[in-house]
Amino acid sequence: MSDIGWSGLAISLLLVGVAIIISVARKLGLEWSIAWASGRALVQLLLVGVALDLLLEPGRPLAWSFLWVAGMIVFAAFTVHRRAREIPNLLPLALAAFASSAIVTLGVLFGLDVFGLDARTLIPLAGLMIGNSMTATVVVARRVYEELRDKRAEVEARLALGQPAPDAARPYVRSALRTALIPQIETTKAVGLVFLPGAMTGLILAGVEPIDAVQVQAAVMYLVLGSVATTTSVVALGVQRRLFTRDHRLVRMPRPAS
């Protein structure tokens, strides 16, 4: 049932055509974006599939899989840096956040033998951890910056009253963290009631027993929630430190040109 073949894949492209037709009919102007996104995704997935086929060959050293994970972390950090350019020195901070998340979350799953450590488990789980954390990491970085910039008068009033920089910034950092984490929390709450997640759906389509698929999916959900919480916390605290001088003054934060 899960082996749809190239013909099945080609037929599924009709659904992309449906999206394009809707865009044309409603004059959304998204036809090229839909076609480009769909084609790019297919090419990227095919390239990843070929690479994974090589990595999953029997006897292939696990070091290559760890190198793949390191590459994903670097790419994710560059993506976060590119999407929040207004924040100084964000690249090394994003690298530290994703690395910390990998150590914590993958350390729990593999260190406590929830999953066996091999290329077939390491790369997909690392991909889920990094991919689901990227958006939340960008959100929290930008929200901390915007909160401290827009509430500058309040922050400086707190500093003038003798509060150190971490205390003066705490309410705004907390607000940014809540903004970044709540979508993932809401998604976790809706699993099973509103939608079936990708990992569970894929396992069921592959012929795995539903209860076994549920167990894997639950572990994956907890991986994602833990990784999002870790990366956003590291980035939020790091951005906060970068926006204050050593003598507890708020740095200049210009607004982006309109």
Secondary structure, 3 states (H helix, E strand, C coil): CCCCHHHHHHHHHHHHHHHHHHHHHCCCCCHHHHHHHHHHHHHHHHHHHHHHHHHCCCCCCCHHHHHHHHHHHHHHHHHHHHHCCCCCCHHHHHHHHHHHHHHHHHHHHHHCCCCCCCHHHHHHHHHHHHHHHHHHHHHHHHHHHHHHHHCHHHHHHHHHCCCCHHHHHHHHHHHHHHHHHHHHHHHHHHECCCECCHHHHHHHHCCCCHHHHHHHHHHHHHHHHHHHHHHHHHHHHHHHHHCECCCCCECCCCCCCC
